[in-house]
Amino acid sequence: MGTGLVDTWANTDKFGPIYPFVGTEVFLVIVGVIFWIAWHVWQIKAETAEFNADIEKIKERGGIVKILEEEKQREIQD
């Protein structure tokens, strides 16, 4: 029975690498690092946009002091 390119397991010290995609390790690491950095850049931009939207909502409601006073009144009423 054949298991790929290996016919016998008697001389395993003479084998080279037998895993798939041999020789692509450096390329895959480079692609992974680029993807990782791109994801961080995208995440930072998305979080900044969300933060700015939240700041605008706070300004529309009259500022943080007014919002905190409203929360305090709701706590007292409950």
PyMOL CGO cylinders between C-alpha atoms (Angstrom):
from pymol import cmd
from pymol.cgo import CYLINDER

trace = [
    CYLINDER, 0.00, 0.00, 0.00, 1.43, 3.39, -0.97, 0.3, 1, 1, 1, 1, 1, 1,
    CYLINDER, 1.43, 3.39, -0.97, 1.24, 6.46, 1.24, 0.3, 1, 1, 1, 1, 1, 1,
    CYLINDER, 1.24, 6.46, 1.24, 2.20, 9.12, -1.26, 0.3, 1, 1, 1, 1, 1, 1,
    CYLINDER, 2.20, 9.12, -1.26, 5.83, 9.37, -2.33, 0.3, 1, 1, 1, 1, 1, 1,
    CYLINDER, 5.83, 9.37, -2.33, 7.05, 7.21, 0.56, 0.3, 1, 1, 1, 1, 1, 1,
    CYLINDER, 7.05, 7.21, 0.56, 7.27, 3.48, -0.19, 0.3, 1, 1, 1, 1, 1, 1,
    CYLINDER, 7.27, 3.48, -0.19, 9.02, 2.36, 2.97, 0.3, 1, 1, 1, 1, 1, 1,
    CYLINDER, 9.02, 2.36, 2.97, 9.50, 3.94, 6.37, 0.3, 1, 1, 1, 1, 1, 1,
    CYLINDER, 9.50, 3.94, 6.37, 12.75, 2.10, 7.06, 0.3, 1, 1, 1, 1, 1, 1,
    CYLINDER, 12.75, 2.10, 7.06, 15.14, 5.00, 6.31, 0.3, 1, 1, 1, 1, 1, 1,
    CYLINDER, 15.14, 5.00, 6.31, 13.35, 8.04, 7.69, 0.3, 1, 1, 1, 1, 1, 1,
    CYLINDER, 13.35, 8.04, 7.69, 16.63, 9.92, 8.16, 0.3, 1, 1, 1, 1, 1, 1,
    CYLINDER, 16.63, 9.92, 8.16, 16.90, 10.26, 4.36, 0.3, 1, 1, 1, 1, 1, 1,
    CYLINDER, 16.90, 10.26, 4.36, 13.46, 11.88, 3.95, 0.3, 1, 1, 1, 1, 1, 1,
    CYLINDER, 13.46, 11.88, 3.95, 13.04, 15.52, 3.25, 0.3, 1, 1, 1, 1, 1, 1,
    CYLINDER, 13.04, 15.52, 3.25, 9.96, 17.38, 4.34, 0.3, 1, 1, 1, 1, 1, 1,
    CYLINDER, 9.96, 17.38, 4.34, 6.78, 15.42, 3.60, 0.3, 1, 1, 1, 1, 1, 1,
    CYLINDER, 6.78, 15.42, 3.60, 4.16, 18.00, 4.57, 0.3, 1, 1, 1, 1, 1, 1,
    CYLINDER, 4.16, 18.00, 4.57, 2.09, 19.88, 1.97, 0.3, 1, 1, 1, 1, 1, 1,
    CYLINDER, 2.09, 19.88, 1.97, 3.13, 23.20, 0.41, 0.3, 1, 1, 1, 1, 1, 1,
    CYLINDER, 3.13, 23.20, 0.41, 6.84, 22.74, 1.07, 0.3, 1, 1, 1, 1, 1, 1,
    CYLINDER, 6.84, 22.74, 1.07, 8.73, 25.90, 0.14, 0.3, 1, 1, 1, 1, 1, 1,
    CYLINDER, 8.73, 25.90, 0.14, 5.84, 28.30, 0.66, 0.3, 1, 1, 1, 1, 1, 1,
    CYLINDER, 5.84, 28.30, 0.66, 6.52, 28.98, 4.33, 0.3, 1, 1, 1, 1, 1, 1,
    CYLINDER, 6.52, 28.98, 4.33, 8.17, 32.38, 3.84, 0.3, 1, 1, 1, 1, 1, 1,
    CYLINDER, 8.17, 32.38, 3.84, 5.46, 33.51, 1.43, 0.3, 1, 1, 1, 1, 1, 1,
    CYLINDER, 5.46, 33.51, 1.43, 2.70, 32.41, 3.80, 0.3, 1, 1, 1, 1, 1, 1,
    CYLINDER, 2.70, 32.41, 3.80, 4.35, 34.18, 6.75, 0.3, 1, 1, 1, 1, 1, 1,
    CYLINDER, 4.35, 34.18, 6.75, 4.61, 37.39, 4.71, 0.3, 1, 1, 1, 1, 1, 1,
    CYLINDER, 4.61, 37.39, 4.71, 0.95, 37.12, 3.67, 0.3, 1, 1, 1, 1, 1, 1,
    CYLINDER, 0.95, 37.12, 3.67, -0.04, 36.45, 7.29, 0.3, 1, 1, 1, 1, 1, 1,
    CYLINDER, -0.04, 36.45, 7.29, 1.88, 39.47, 8.62, 0.3, 1, 1, 1, 1, 1, 1,
    CYLINDER, 1.88, 39.47, 8.62, 0.39, 41.73, 5.92, 0.3, 1, 1, 1, 1, 1, 1,
    CYLINDER, 0.39, 41.73, 5.92, -3.11, 40.47, 6.74, 0.3, 1, 1, 1, 1, 1, 1,
    CYLINDER, -3.11, 40.47, 6.74, -2.47, 40.97, 10.47, 0.3, 1, 1, 1, 1, 1, 1,
    CYLINDER, -2.47, 40.97, 10.47, -1.29, 44.58, 10.01, 0.3, 1, 1, 1, 1, 1, 1,
    CYLINDER, -1.29, 44.58, 10.01, -4.14, 45.36, 7.58, 0.3, 1, 1, 1, 1, 1, 1,
    CYLINDER, -4.14, 45.36, 7.58, -6.68, 43.99, 10.07, 0.3, 1, 1, 1, 1, 1, 1,
    CYLINDER, -6.68, 43.99, 10.07, -5.28, 46.21, 12.83, 0.3, 1, 1, 1, 1, 1, 1,
    CYLINDER, -5.28, 46.21, 12.83, -5.42, 49.30, 10.59, 0.3, 1, 1, 1, 1, 1, 1,
    CYLINDER, -5.42, 49.30, 10.59, -9.02, 48.48, 9.60, 0.3, 1, 1, 1, 1, 1, 1,
    CYLINDER, -9.02, 48.48, 9.60, -9.98, 47.85, 13.23, 0.3, 1, 1, 1, 1, 1, 1,
    CYLINDER, -9.98, 47.85, 13.23, -8.47, 51.15, 14.40, 0.3, 1, 1, 1, 1, 1, 1,
    CYLINDER, -8.47, 51.15, 14.40, -10.34, 53.06, 11.68, 0.3, 1, 1, 1, 1, 1, 1,
    CYLINDER, -10.34, 53.06, 11.68, -13.64, 51.35, 12.53, 0.3, 1, 1, 1, 1, 1, 1,
    CYLINDER, -13.64, 51.35, 12.53, -13.27, 52.00, 16.26, 0.3, 1, 1, 1, 1, 1, 1,
    CYLINDER, -13.27, 52.00, 16.26, -12.32, 55.63, 15.66, 0.3, 1, 1, 1, 1, 1, 1,
    CYLINDER, -12.32, 55.63, 15.66, -15.40, 56.14, 13.49, 0.3, 1, 1, 1, 1, 1, 1,
    CYLINDER, -15.40, 56.14, 13.49, -17.61, 54.55, 16.15, 0.3, 1, 1, 1, 1, 1, 1,
    CYLINDER, -17.61, 54.55, 16.15, -16.02, 56.68, 18.88, 0.3, 1, 1, 1, 1, 1, 1,
    CYLINDER, -16.02, 56.68, 18.88, -16.56, 59.86, 16.84, 0.3, 1, 1, 1, 1, 1, 1,
    CYLINDER, -16.56, 59.86, 16.84, -20.20, 58.92, 16.24, 0.3, 1, 1, 1, 1, 1, 1,
    CYLINDER, -20.20, 58.92, 16.24, -20.67, 58.42, 19.99, 0.3, 1, 1, 1, 1, 1, 1,
    CYLINDER, -20.67, 58.42, 19.99, -19.10, 61.82, 20.70, 0.3, 1, 1, 1, 1, 1, 1,
    CYLINDER, -19.10, 61.82, 20.70, -21.51, 63.45, 18.22, 0.3, 1, 1, 1, 1, 1, 1,
    CYLINDER, -21.51, 63.45, 18.22, -24.50, 61.78, 19.92, 0.3, 1, 1, 1, 1, 1, 1,
    CYLINDER, -24.50, 61.78, 19.92, -23.30, 63.08, 23.30, 0.3, 1, 1, 1, 1, 1, 1,
    CYLINDER, -23.30, 63.08, 23.30, -23.00, 66.60, 21.88, 0.3, 1, 1, 1, 1, 1, 1,
    CYLINDER, -23.00, 66.60, 21.88, -26.50, 66.36, 20.35, 0.3, 1, 1, 1, 1, 1, 1,
    CYLINDER, -26.50, 66.36, 20.35, -27.97, 65.39, 23.74, 0.3, 1, 1, 1, 1, 1, 1,
    CYLINDER, -27.97, 65.39, 23.74, -26.43, 68.42, 25.44, 0.3, 1, 1, 1, 1, 1, 1,
    CYLINDER, -26.43, 68.42, 25.44, -23.10, 67.16, 26.71, 0.3, 1, 1, 1, 1, 1, 1,
    CYLINDER, -23.10, 67.16, 26.71, -21.87, 64.63, 29.21, 0.3, 1, 1, 1, 1, 1, 1,
    CYLINDER, -21.87, 64.63, 29.21, -22.99, 66.61, 32.27, 0.3, 1, 1, 1, 1, 1, 1,
    CYLINDER, -22.99, 66.61, 32.27, -26.60, 66.68, 31.10, 0.3, 1, 1, 1, 1, 1, 1,
    CYLINDER, -26.60, 66.68, 31.10, -26.56, 62.98, 30.27, 0.3, 1, 1, 1, 1, 1, 1,
    CYLINDER, -26.56, 62.98, 30.27, -25.16, 62.12, 33.69, 0.3, 1, 1, 1, 1, 1, 1,
    CYLINDER, -25.16, 62.12, 33.69, -27.80, 64.28, 35.39, 0.3, 1, 1, 1, 1, 1, 1,
    CYLINDER, -27.80, 64.28, 35.39, -30.53, 62.46, 33.41, 0.3, 1, 1, 1, 1, 1, 1,
    CYLINDER, -30.53, 62.46, 33.41, -29.08, 59.13, 34.49, 0.3, 1, 1, 1, 1, 1, 1,
    CYLINDER, -29.08, 59.13, 34.49, -29.00, 60.27, 38.11, 0.3, 1, 1, 1, 1, 1, 1,
    CYLINDER, -29.00, 60.27, 38.11, -32.68, 61.29, 37.93, 0.3, 1, 1, 1, 1, 1, 1,
    CYLINDER, -32.68, 61.29, 37.93, -33.61, 57.91, 36.42, 0.3, 1, 1, 1, 1, 1, 1,
    CYLINDER, -33.61, 57.91, 36.42, -31.75, 56.12, 39.23, 0.3, 1, 1, 1, 1, 1, 1,
    CYLINDER, -31.75, 56.12, 39.23, -33.62, 58.17, 41.82, 0.3, 1, 1, 1, 1, 1, 1,
    CYLINDER, -33.62, 58.17, 41.82, -36.97, 57.45, 40.18, 0.3, 1, 1, 1, 1, 1, 1,
    CYLINDER, -36.97, 57.45, 40.18, -36.33, 53.68, 40.03, 0.3, 1, 1, 1, 1, 1, 1,
]
cmd.load_cgo(trace, "trace")
